[in-house]
Amino acid sequence: AVEVLKHYRPKLILVDFQMPGKDGVALTRHLRRDPEYQGVKIIILTSYDVKGEEEKARAAGCDAYLTKPIDTNTLPLVIAQYLRRDGTSPQGADGADGHPSSNEKEGEGHDRHD
C-alpha cells in the first residue's frame, strides 16, 4: 500500500484493520505523519468489534471506523459524505448531540464515523 501511495494521491483511503505486514492502524499512523496526506480521509474497515480497537484507530488518525459486514448500500453514501466533508459531521450521521452514535446500526453491520 505504501509503495502504491508514493505514486498516487487519493482523496480517501479504505484500509482494512488487519493486513499482512503493516496493519491498518500502522498504515494510518504512517500516512498521518506525512504532510501530503493530512487532508486525505482514511476509513478503517474491520471485522473486529473489540473494545479499544476503535480508540486505537482514532488515535492513529482515521476519520471513520466501520465494522464488517459492511452494508453495501450504505458504504457508498458514507464515502460520498467524507469526500464532501469540510470538518463537520456527515449529514444524517449525527446523534442528538451533533455527533454520531458509536453504536449506530446500518443494515447488517454498523458504522462508526464522526
Phi and psi in degrees as a GROMACS rama.xvg file:
@    title "Ramachandran Plot"
@    xaxis  label "Phi"
@    yaxis  label "Psi"
@TYPE xy
-63.2567  -39.4792  VAL-2
-63.9124  -44.9837  GLU-3
-61.2663  -41.6114  VAL-4
-70.4782  -14.4677  LEU-5
-67.9082  -22.7692  LYS-6
-114.562  1.26395  HIS-7
-143.768  133.218  TYR-8
-116.374  88.1146  ARG-9
-75.8809  164.631  PRO-10
-86.3559  -25.6441  LYS-11
-146.562  142.128  LEU-12
-127.095  129.29  ILE-13
-95.1103  124.941  LEU-14
-125.267  131.915  VAL-15
-79.4355  139.84  ASP-16
-59.2436  -43.3584  PHE-17
-113.104  110.357  GLN-18
-128.155  155.417  MET-19
-67.6911  144.673  PRO-20
82.7152  -90.5148  GLY-21
-109.705  117.445  LYS-22
-72.5876  171.073  ASP-23
-61.2246  -34.8382  GLY-24
-69.3672  -43.2345  VAL-25
-64.3587  -40.7257  ALA-26
-63.4991  -43.5076  LEU-27
-60.5078  -46.7594  THR-28
-59.0271  -44.1412  ARG-29
-59.6606  -46.638  HIS-30
-67.2135  -38.4647  LEU-31
-68.1711  -21.8386  ARG-32
-76.7148  -17.9171  ARG-33
-93.135  117.967  ASP-34
-54.9917  -28.3408  PRO-35
-67.0661  -18.3764  GLU-36
-108.516  10.1676  TYR-37
-61.5128  -35.5151  GLN-38
-90.3914  -3.51407  GLY-39
-78.1371  131.032  VAL-40
-79.4808  134.843  LYS-41
-122.899  121.827  ILE-42
-113.452  122.592  ILE-43
-95.408  130.018  ILE-44
-106.342  140.062  LEU-45
-151.613  150.292  THR-46
-94.4473  -5.27022  SER-47
-83.0877  136.736  TYR-48
-130.52  54.1922  ASP-49
-97.2381  137.009  VAL-50
-54.7144  132.26  LYS-51
96.2469  -20.1825  GLY-52
-70.1323  -40.4377  GLU-53
-63.6572  -39.9015  GLU-54
-62.2947  -39.5008  GLU-55
-61.2007  -44.9054  LYS-56
-64.5244  -43.1884  ALA-57
-64.302  -42.0369  ARG-58
-63.8316  -30.4396  ALA-59
-73.6197  -20.4466  ALA-60
115.619  13.0759  GLY-61
-70.4441  153.861  CYS-62
-90.1797  -26.6521  ASP-63
-150.048  155.67  ALA-64
-132.998  110.875  TYR-65
-115.725  131.84  LEU-66
-95.4656  146.856  THR-67
-87.1778  153.081  LYS-68
-72.4398  140.588  PRO-69
-83.1594  133.615  ILE-70
-75.1101  111.597  ASP-71
-67.496  -17.3413  THR-72
-81.4045  -30.6191  ASN-73
-87.1178  -34.9734  THR-74
-53.5466  -47.8898  LEU-75
-60.5645  -32.2084  PRO-76
-69.6107  -41.9325  LEU-77
-63.0235  -44.5106  VAL-78
-60.3927  -46.7696  ILE-79
-60.5025  -40.0341  ALA-80
-62.1222  -42.4074  GLN-81
-70.9065  -32.2784  TYR-82
-69.0729  -30.5146  LEU-83
-87.6462  -12.2385  ARG-84
-63.0568  139.265  ARG-85
-119.724  23.3849  ASP-86
104.298  -5.4289  GLY-87
-101.406  169.015  THR-88
-67.5957  143.526  SER-89
-61.3786  143.028  PRO-90
-60.6919  139.57  GLN-91
81.7585  -4.68381  GLY-92
-105.99  0.924974  ALA-93
-83.3395  144.132  ASP-94
-86.4883  -171.668  GLY-95
-62.564  -28.1563  ALA-96
-91.9247  8.99026  ASP-97
91.3471  -1.07287  GLY-98
-122.149  151.087  HIS-99
-69.4893  153.475  PRO-100
-72.1272  137.035  SER-101
-74.9773  -9.35253  SER-102
-119.757  28.5535  ASN-103
-62.6483  130.541  GLU-104
-97.6562  136.12  LYS-105
-132.698  107.096  GLU-106
59.6281  -131.691  GLY-107
-79.5088  -37.5609  GLU-108
-99.8814  -178.952  GLY-109
-130.128  146.855  HIS-110
-106.305  139.367  ASP-111
-123.34  112.168  ARG-112
-147.574  160.339  HIS-113
